[in-house]
Amino acid sequence: METILISSFIGGLRGWEFIVIALVVLLLFGAKRIPSMMRNIGKGIHSFKQGIEDAKEEINREVQRADKGSASEKAPAEKIEEAR
């Protein structure tokens, strides 16, 4: 819901409105702090994406371990069937 509101807000802005917003941000934070703020935002986004990738890898490892565990459980049963 929130992303819909944000995208509809940004989609409704025209060129001059972006300029006004940029000027207000420049006045509030100053020209020296804006690059460091953008750098920190970029680091935060990178860290977030890395966390998502790490979580995916961990989930995949657990799924593979579960698959290996179930395969090893099936192996003795198959050996019994072969022995008969």
Biopython code that builds the backbone (N, CA, C, O; Angstrom):
import numpy as np
from Bio.PDB.StructureBuilder import StructureBuilder

atoms = [
    (1, "MET", "N", (0.832, -1.188, 0.000)),
    (1, "MET", "CA", (0.000, 0.000, 0.000)),
    (1, "MET", "C", (0.871, 1.243, 0.000)),
    (1, "MET", "O", (0.619, 2.205, -0.726)),
    (2, "GLU", "N", (1.906, 1.198, 0.836)),
    (2, "GLU", "CA", (2.783, 2.360, 0.964)),
    (2, "GLU", "C", (3.541, 2.631, -0.321)),
    (2, "GLU", "O", (3.734, 3.787, -0.695)),
    (3, "THR", "N", (3.976, 1.567, -1.010)),
    (3, "THR", "CA", (4.707, 1.764, -2.258)),
    (3, "THR", "C", (3.816, 2.345, -3.338)),
    (3, "THR", "O", (4.280, 3.097, -4.194)),
    (4, "ILE", "N", (2.538, 2.000, -3.302)),
    (4, "ILE", "CA", (1.608, 2.568, -4.269)),
    (4, "ILE", "C", (1.474, 4.067, -4.036)),
    (4, "ILE", "O", (1.451, 4.849, -4.987)),
    (5, "LEU", "N", (1.386, 4.463, -2.776)),
    (5, "LEU", "CA", (1.275, 5.884, -2.464)),
    (5, "LEU", "C", (2.523, 6.645, -2.878)),
    (5, "LEU", "O", (2.431, 7.743, -3.427)),
    (6, "ILE", "N", (3.695, 6.064, -2.615)),
    (6, "ILE", "CA", (4.943, 6.731, -2.969)),
    (6, "ILE", "C", (5.081, 6.844, -4.477)),
    (6, "ILE", "O", (5.429, 7.908, -4.989)),
    (7, "SER", "N", (4.810, 5.745, -5.203)),
    (7, "SER", "CA", (4.965, 5.788, -6.654)),
    (7, "SER", "C", (3.948, 6.724, -7.296)),
    (7, "SER", "O", (4.260, 7.376, -8.292)),
    (8, "SER", "N", (2.740, 6.804, -6.748)),
    (8, "SER", "CA", (1.761, 7.731, -7.312)),
    (8, "SER", "C", (2.151, 9.175, -7.005)),
    (8, "SER", "O", (1.877, 10.076, -7.799)),
    (9, "PHE", "N", (2.793, 9.397, -5.847)),
    (9, "PHE", "CA", (3.254, 10.742, -5.511)),
    (9, "PHE", "C", (4.385, 11.164, -6.444)),
    (9, "PHE", "O", (4.370, 12.271, -6.981)),
    (10, "ILE", "N", (5.360, 10.286, -6.634)),
    (10, "ILE", "CA", (6.499, 10.612, -7.490)),
    (10, "ILE", "C", (6.059, 10.710, -8.942)),
    (10, "ILE", "O", (6.566, 11.558, -9.676)),
    (11, "GLY", "N", (5.139, 9.874, -9.369)),
    (11, "GLY", "CA", (4.664, 9.905, -10.749)),
    (11, "GLY", "C", (3.933, 11.189, -11.084)),
    (11, "GLY", "O", (3.884, 11.582, -12.250)),
    (12, "GLY", "N", (3.361, 11.855, -10.083)),
    (12, "GLY", "CA", (2.620, 13.076, -10.327)),
    (12, "GLY", "C", (3.485, 14.329, -10.344)),
    (12, "GLY", "O", (2.989, 15.409, -10.662)),
    (13, "LEU", "N", (4.763, 14.209, -10.010)),
    (13, "LEU", "CA", (5.642, 15.382, -9.992)),
    (13, "LEU", "C", (6.130, 15.720, -11.390)),
    (13, "LEU", "O", (6.402, 14.839, -12.206)),
    (14, "ARG", "N", (6.234, 17.021, -11.647)),
    (14, "ARG", "CA", (6.758, 17.492, -12.925)),
    (14, "ARG", "C", (8.169, 18.024, -12.701)),
    (14, "ARG", "O", (8.649, 18.041, -11.567)),
    (15, "GLY", "N", (8.827, 18.450, -13.749)),
    (15, "GLY", "CA", (10.210, 18.889, -13.688)),
    (15, "GLY", "C", (10.459, 20.013, -12.702)),
    (15, "GLY", "O", (11.408, 19.945, -11.921)),
    (16, "TRP", "N", (9.635, 21.040, -12.720)),
    (16, "TRP", "CA", (9.870, 22.175, -11.829)),
    (16, "TRP", "C", (9.638, 21.811, -10.370)),
    (16, "TRP", "O", (10.244, 22.404, -9.479)),
    (17, "GLU", "N", (8.761, 20.835, -10.119)),
    (17, "GLU", "CA", (8.515, 20.406, -8.744)),
    (17, "GLU", "C", (9.728, 19.672, -8.179)),
    (17, "GLU", "O", (10.035, 19.795, -6.994)),
    (18, "PHE", "N", (10.417, 18.907, -9.028)),
    (18, "PHE", "CA", (11.658, 18.273, -8.587)),
    (18, "PHE", "C", (12.692, 19.324, -8.222)),
    (18, "PHE", "O", (13.427, 19.163, -7.247)),
    (19, "ILE", "N", (12.754, 20.385, -8.990)),
    (19, "ILE", "CA", (13.720, 21.461, -8.714)),
    (19, "ILE", "C", (13.416, 22.112, -7.371)),
    (19, "ILE", "O", (14.334, 22.369, -6.592)),
    (20, "VAL", "N", (12.158, 22.381, -7.090)),
    (20, "VAL", "CA", (11.772, 22.989, -5.817)),
    (20, "VAL", "C", (12.136, 22.064, -4.659)),
    (20, "VAL", "O", (12.669, 22.519, -3.648)),
    (21, "ILE", "N", (11.855, 20.784, -4.797)),
    (21, "ILE", "CA", (12.187, 19.823, -3.742)),
    (21, "ILE", "C", (13.697, 19.770, -3.546)),
    (21, "ILE", "O", (14.164, 19.740, -2.407)),
    (22, "ALA", "N", (14.471, 19.758, -4.630)),
    (22, "ALA", "CA", (15.934, 19.726, -4.537)),
    (22, "ALA", "C", (16.453, 20.978, -3.824)),
    (22, "ALA", "O", (17.381, 20.887, -3.021)),
    (23, "LEU", "N", (15.871, 22.132, -4.104)),
    (23, "LEU", "CA", (16.298, 23.364, -3.442)),
    (23, "LEU", "C", (15.982, 23.328, -1.949)),
    (23, "LEU", "O", (16.794, 23.768, -1.136)),
    (24, "VAL", "N", (14.829, 22.817, -1.588)),
    (24, "VAL", "CA", (14.459, 22.723, -0.178)),
    (24, "VAL", "C", (15.419, 21.780, 0.556)),
    (24, "VAL", "O", (15.865, 22.085, 1.662)),
    (25, "VAL", "N", (15.732, 20.648, -0.054)),
    (25, "VAL", "CA", (16.684, 19.710, 0.554)),
    (25, "VAL", "C", (18.044, 20.368, 0.695)),
    (25, "VAL", "O", (18.703, 20.218, 1.724)),
    (26, "LEU", "N", (18.466, 21.089, -0.319)),
    (26, "LEU", "CA", (19.755, 21.780, -0.277)),
    (26, "LEU", "C", (19.786, 22.816, 0.840)),
    (26, "LEU", "O", (20.791, 22.939, 1.540)),
    (27, "LEU", "N", (18.709, 23.553, 1.013)),
    (27, "LEU", "CA", (18.651, 24.548, 2.082)),
    (27, "LEU", "C", (18.620, 23.907, 3.468)),
    (27, "LEU", "O", (19.231, 24.421, 4.404)),
    (28, "LEU", "N", (17.913, 22.792, 3.600)),
    (28, "LEU", "CA", (17.799, 22.140, 4.901)),
    (28, "LEU", "C", (19.102, 21.475, 5.340)),
    (28, "LEU", "O", (19.496, 21.591, 6.500)),
    (29, "PHE", "N", (19.761, 20.792, 4.435)),
    (29, "PHE", "CA", (20.911, 19.981, 4.821)),
    (29, "PHE", "C", (22.257, 20.598, 4.432)),
    (29, "PHE", "O", (23.279, 20.244, 5.019)),
    (30, "GLY", "N", (22.280, 21.482, 3.488)),
    (30, "GLY", "CA", (23.541, 22.084, 3.063)),
    (30, "GLY", "C", (24.236, 21.233, 2.018)),
    (30, "GLY", "O", (24.023, 20.023, 1.938)),
    (31, "ALA", "N", (25.062, 21.874, 1.226)),
    (31, "ALA", "CA", (25.721, 21.200, 0.111)),
    (31, "ALA", "C", (26.774, 20.206, 0.589)),
    (31, "ALA", "O", (27.072, 19.247, -0.122)),
    (32, "LYS", "N", (27.339, 20.408, 1.767)),
    (32, "LYS", "CA", (28.394, 19.515, 2.239)),
    (32, "LYS", "C", (27.849, 18.204, 2.792)),
    (32, "LYS", "O", (28.527, 17.180, 2.716)),
    (33, "ARG", "N", (26.656, 18.214, 3.338)),
    (33, "ARG", "CA", (26.107, 16.997, 3.954)),
    (33, "ARG", "C", (25.382, 16.102, 2.955)),
    (33, "ARG", "O", (25.251, 14.903, 3.202)),
    (34, "ILE", "N", (24.913, 16.637, 1.852)),
    (34, "ILE", "CA", (24.131, 15.834, 0.904)),
    (34, "ILE", "C", (24.945, 14.673, 0.325)),
    (34, "ILE", "O", (24.434, 13.554, 0.285)),
    (35, "PRO", "N", (26.205, 14.890, -0.130)),
    (35, "PRO", "CA", (26.951, 13.727, -0.649)),
    (35, "PRO", "C", (27.164, 12.634, 0.388)),
    (35, "PRO", "O", (27.080, 11.450, 0.059)),
    (36, "SER", "N", (27.436, 13.005, 1.629)),
    (36, "SER", "CA", (27.626, 11.978, 2.652)),
    (36, "SER", "C", (26.313, 11.262, 2.955)),
    (36, "SER", "O", (26.318, 10.064, 3.237)),
    (37, "MET", "N", (25.207, 11.967, 2.902)),
    (37, "MET", "CA", (23.906, 11.333, 3.118)),
    (37, "MET", "C", (23.610, 10.333, 2.001)),
    (37, "MET", "O", (23.137, 9.226, 2.259)),
    (38, "MET", "N", (23.889, 10.726, 0.770)),
    (38, "MET", "CA", (23.648, 9.827, -0.361)),
    (38, "MET", "C", (24.564, 8.611, -0.280)),
    (38, "MET", "O", (24.145, 7.499, -0.602)),
    (39, "ARG", "N", (25.803, 8.809, 0.144)),
    (39, "ARG", "CA", (26.742, 7.706, 0.310)),
    (39, "ARG", "C", (26.223, 6.732, 1.369)),
    (39, "ARG", "O", (26.270, 5.517, 1.179)),
    (40, "ASN", "N", (25.733, 7.267, 2.472)),
    (40, "ASN", "CA", (25.190, 6.420, 3.538)),
    (40, "ASN", "C", (23.939, 5.670, 3.085)),
    (40, "ASN", "O", (23.744, 4.510, 3.447)),
    (41, "ILE", "N", (23.105, 6.319, 2.308)),
    (41, "ILE", "CA", (21.920, 5.646, 1.771)),
    (41, "ILE", "C", (22.351, 4.514, 0.845)),
    (41, "ILE", "O", (21.782, 3.424, 0.891)),
    (42, "GLY", "N", (23.354, 4.766, 0.005)),
    (42, "GLY", "CA", (23.863, 3.728, -0.892)),
    (42, "GLY", "C", (24.436, 2.549, -0.128)),
    (42, "GLY", "O", (24.216, 1.396, -0.499)),
    (43, "LYS", "N", (25.176, 2.836, 0.950)),
    (43, "LYS", "CA", (25.728, 1.760, 1.781)),
    (43, "LYS", "C", (24.605, 0.958, 2.430)),
    (43, "LYS", "O", (24.683, -0.267, 2.524)),
    (44, "GLY", "N", (23.574, 1.646, 2.872)),
    (44, "GLY", "CA", (22.441, 0.962, 3.489)),
    (44, "GLY", "C", (21.725, 0.056, 2.501)),
    (44, "GLY", "O", (21.353, -1.066, 2.845)),
    (45, "ILE", "N", (21.531, 0.529, 1.285)),
    (45, "ILE", "CA", (20.883, -0.284, 0.256)),
    (45, "ILE", "C", (21.742, -1.497, -0.070)),
    (45, "ILE", "O", (21.232, -2.609, -0.208)),
    (46, "HIS", "N", (23.059, -1.276, -0.194)),
    (46, "HIS", "CA", (23.971, -2.382, -0.484)),
    (46, "HIS", "C", (23.931, -3.418, 0.637)),
    (46, "HIS", "O", (23.893, -4.620, 0.371)),
    (47, "SER", "N", (23.940, -2.962, 1.875)),
    (47, "SER", "CA", (23.889, -3.862, 3.024)),
    (47, "SER", "C", (22.582, -4.645, 3.051)),
    (47, "SER", "O", (22.576, -5.836, 3.362)),
    (48, "PHE", "N", (21.490, -3.989, 2.730)),
    (48, "PHE", "CA", (20.185, -4.646, 2.691)),
    (48, "PHE", "C", (20.171, -5.738, 1.628)),
    (48, "PHE", "O", (19.720, -6.853, 1.891)),
    (49, "LYS", "N", (20.662, -5.426, 0.429)),
    (49, "LYS", "CA", (20.695, -6.417, -0.646)),
    (49, "LYS", "C", (21.602, -7.585, -0.280)),
    (49, "LYS", "O", (21.280, -8.737, -0.573)),
    (50, "GLN", "N", (22.736, -7.295, 0.360)),
    (50, "GLN", "CA", (23.648, -8.352, 0.781)),
    (50, "GLN", "C", (22.976, -9.252, 1.815)),
    (50, "GLN", "O", (23.145, -10.471, 1.783)),
    (51, "GLY", "N", (22.223, -8.662, 2.718)),
    (51, "GLY", "CA", (21.496, -9.441, 3.711)),
    (51, "GLY", "C", (20.467, -10.357, 3.076)),
    (51, "GLY", "O", (20.297, -11.497, 3.507)),
    (52, "ILE", "N", (19.788, -9.872, 2.069)),
    (52, "ILE", "CA", (18.809, -10.695, 1.355)),
    (52, "ILE", "C", (19.505, -11.861, 0.673)),
    (52, "ILE", "O", (19.025, -12.993, 0.737)),
    (53, "GLU", "N", (20.640, -11.593, 0.017)),
    (53, "GLU", "CA", (21.387, -12.660, -0.643)),
    (53, "GLU", "C", (21.884, -13.694, 0.367)),
    (53, "GLU", "O", (21.813, -14.896, 0.113)),
    (54, "ASP", "N", (22.383, -13.229, 1.505)),
    (54, "ASP", "CA", (22.850, -14.153, 2.546)),
    (54, "ASP", "C", (21.706, -15.029, 3.048)),
    (54, "ASP", "O", (21.891, -16.226, 3.267)),
    (55, "ALA", "N", (20.539, -14.446, 3.228)),
    (55, "ALA", "CA", (19.379, -15.215, 3.689)),
    (55, "ALA", "C", (18.976, -16.258, 2.646)),
    (55, "ALA", "O", (18.643, -17.388, 3.003)),
    (56, "LYS", "N", (19.002, -15.894, 1.369)),
    (56, "LYS", "CA", (18.675, -16.850, 0.310)),
    (56, "LYS", "C", (19.662, -18.004, 0.298)),
    (56, "LYS", "O", (19.270, -19.164, 0.169)),
    (57, "GLU", "N", (20.962, -17.682, 0.436)),
    (57, "GLU", "CA", (21.977, -18.731, 0.442)),
    (57, "GLU", "C", (21.794, -19.670, 1.639)),
    (57, "GLU", "O", (21.945, -20.884, 1.505)),
    (58, "GLU", "N", (21.472, -19.109, 2.799)),
    (58, "GLU", "CA", (21.268, -19.937, 3.981)),
    (58, "GLU", "C", (20.058, -20.852, 3.817)),
    (58, "GLU", "O", (20.097, -22.019, 4.207)),
    (59, "ILE", "N", (19.004, -20.329, 3.249)),
    (59, "ILE", "CA", (17.807, -21.140, 3.006)),
    (59, "ILE", "C", (18.127, -22.258, 2.022)),
    (59, "ILE", "O", (17.715, -23.401, 2.220)),
    (60, "ASN", "N", (18.867, -21.927, 0.955)),
    (60, "ASN", "CA", (19.230, -22.953, -0.026)),
    (60, "ASN", "C", (20.110, -24.038, 0.601)),
    (60, "ASN", "O", (19.948, -25.219, 0.293)),
    (61, "ARG", "N", (21.049, -23.643, 1.486)),
    (61, "ARG", "CA", (21.888, -24.625, 2.163)),
    (61, "ARG", "C", (21.045, -25.557, 3.033)),
    (61, "ARG", "O", (21.270, -26.767, 3.052)),
    (62, "GLU", "N", (20.082, -24.994, 3.747)),
    (62, "GLU", "CA", (19.215, -25.817, 4.600)),
    (62, "GLU", "C", (18.370, -26.773, 3.764)),
    (62, "GLU", "O", (18.157, -27.920, 4.156)),
    (63, "VAL", "N", (17.891, -26.306, 2.619)),
    (63, "VAL", "CA", (17.098, -27.172, 1.744)),
    (63, "VAL", "C", (17.973, -28.302, 1.213)),
    (63, "VAL", "O", (17.530, -29.449, 1.150)),
    (64, "GLN", "N", (19.213, -27.987, 0.829)),
    (64, "GLN", "CA", (20.116, -29.022, 0.341)),
    (64, "GLN", "C", (20.445, -30.026, 1.440)),
    (64, "GLN", "O", (20.521, -31.227, 1.185)),
    (65, "ARG", "N", (20.641, -29.533, 2.668)),
    (65, "ARG", "CA", (20.897, -30.451, 3.784)),
    (65, "ARG", "C", (19.701, -31.358, 4.023)),
    (65, "ARG", "O", (19.865, -32.550, 4.286)),
    (66, "ALA", "N", (18.507, -30.802, 3.933)),
    (66, "ALA", "CA", (17.306, -31.608, 4.123)),
    (66, "ALA", "C", (17.174, -32.645, 3.012)),
    (66, "ALA", "O", (16.771, -33.780, 3.267)),
    (67, "ASP", "N", (17.513, -32.258, 1.770)),
    (67, "ASP", "CA", (17.456, -33.202, 0.656)),
    (67, "ASP", "C", (18.475, -34.319, 0.842)),
    (67, "ASP", "O", (18.177, -35.485, 0.578)),
    (68, "LYS", "N", (19.674, -33.967, 1.296)),
    (68, "LYS", "CA", (20.698, -34.990, 1.539)),
    (68, "LYS", "C", (20.277, -35.904, 2.681)),
    (68, "LYS", "O", (20.512, -37.112, 2.634)),
    (69, "GLY", "N", (19.665, -35.339, 3.693)),
    (69, "GLY", "CA", (19.193, -36.135, 4.824)),
    (69, "GLY", "C", (18.113, -37.106, 4.400)),
    (69, "GLY", "O", (18.117, -38.261, 4.825)),
    (70, "SER", "N", (17.198, -36.663, 3.580)),
    (70, "SER", "CA", (16.123, -37.554, 3.139)),
    (70, "SER", "C", (16.657, -38.602, 2.171)),
    (70, "SER", "O", (16.142, -39.718, 2.123)),
    (71, "ALA", "N", (17.696, -38.252, 1.393)),
    (71, "ALA", "CA", (18.291, -39.224, 0.485)),
    (71, "ALA", "C", (19.028, -40.297, 1.266)),
    (71, "ALA", "O", (18.984, -41.468, 0.888)),
    (72, "SER", "N", (19.707, -39.926, 2.352)),
    (72, "SER", "CA", (20.416, -40.922, 3.152)),
    (72, "SER", "C", (19.447, -41.793, 3.929)),
    (72, "SER", "O", (19.756, -42.949, 4.220)),
    (73, "GLU", "N", (18.281, -41.263, 4.271)),
    (73, "GLU", "CA", (17.270, -42.067, 4.954)),
    (73, "GLU", "C", (16.676, -43.095, 4.010)),
    (73, "GLU", "O", (16.314, -44.193, 4.435)),
    (74, "LYS", "N", (16.573, -42.755, 2.745)),
    (74, "LYS", "CA", (16.009, -43.678, 1.770)),
    (74, "LYS", "C", (17.006, -44.774, 1.400)),
    (74, "LYS", "O", (16.603, -45.883, 1.051)),
    (75, "ALA", "N", (18.273, -44.480, 1.472)),
    (75, "ALA", "CA", (19.279, -45.441, 1.031)),
    (75, "ALA", "C", (19.201, -46.767, 1.784)),
    (75, "ALA", "O", (19.208, -47.803, 1.120)),
    (76, "PRO", "N", (19.126, -46.821, 3.121)),
    (76, "PRO", "CA", (19.035, -48.141, 3.798)),
    (76, "PRO", "C", (17.780, -48.912, 3.404)),
    (76, "PRO", "O", (17.813, -50.137, 3.290)),
    (77, "ALA", "N", (16.686, -48.209, 3.200)),
    (77, "ALA", "CA", (15.450, -48.903, 2.806)),
    (77, "ALA", "C", (15.623, -49.523, 1.428)),
    (77, "ALA", "O", (15.134, -50.625, 1.179)),
    (78, "GLU", "N", (16.306, -48.837, 0.541)),
    (78, "GLU", "CA", (16.548, -49.383, -0.784)),
    (78, "GLU", "C", (17.461, -50.605, -0.703)),
    (78, "GLU", "O", (17.295, -51.567, -1.453)),
    (79, "LYS", "N", (18.430, -50.553, 0.218)),
    (79, "LYS", "CA", (19.342, -51.700, 0.374)),
    (79, "LYS", "C", (18.589, -52.925, 0.876)),
    (79, "LYS", "O", (18.890, -54.042, 0.457)),
    (80, "ILE", "N", (17.636, -52.743, 1.748)),
    (80, "ILE", "CA", (16.839, -53.854, 2.259)),
    (80, "ILE", "C", (16.026, -54.482, 1.131)),
    (80, "ILE", "O", (15.934, -55.706, 1.029)),
    (81, "GLU", "N", (15.442, -53.643, 0.293)),
    (81, "GLU", "CA", (14.650, -54.138, -0.830)),
    (81, "GLU", "C", (15.534, -54.911, -1.795)),
    (81, "GLU", "O", (15.112, -55.929, -2.343)),
    (82, "GLU", "N", (16.752, -54.440, -2.006)),
    (82, "GLU", "CA", (17.658, -55.125, -2.926)),
    (82, "GLU", "C", (18.091, -56.478, -2.349)),
    (82, "GLU", "O", (18.286, -57.443, -3.089)),
    (83, "ALA", "N", (18.238, -56.536, -1.033)),
    (83, "ALA", "CA", (18.687, -57.765, -0.400)),
    (83, "ALA", "C", (17.643, -58.865, -0.503)),
    (83, "ALA", "O", (18.005, -60.042, -0.511)),
    (84, "ARG", "N", (16.376, -58.529, -0.582)),
    (84, "ARG", "CA", (15.285, -59.527, -0.668)),
    (84, "ARG", "C", (15.298, -60.075, -2.021)),
    (84, "ARG", "O", (14.478, -60.933, -2.346)),
]
sb = StructureBuilder()
sb.init_structure("model")
sb.init_model(0)
sb.init_chain("A")
sb.init_seg("    ")
for serial, (resi, resn, name, xyz) in enumerate(atoms, 1):
    if name == "N":
        sb.init_residue(resn, " ", resi, " ")
    sb.init_atom(name, np.array(xyz, "f"), 0.0, 1.0, " ", f" {name:<3s}", serial, name[0])
structure = sb.get_structure()
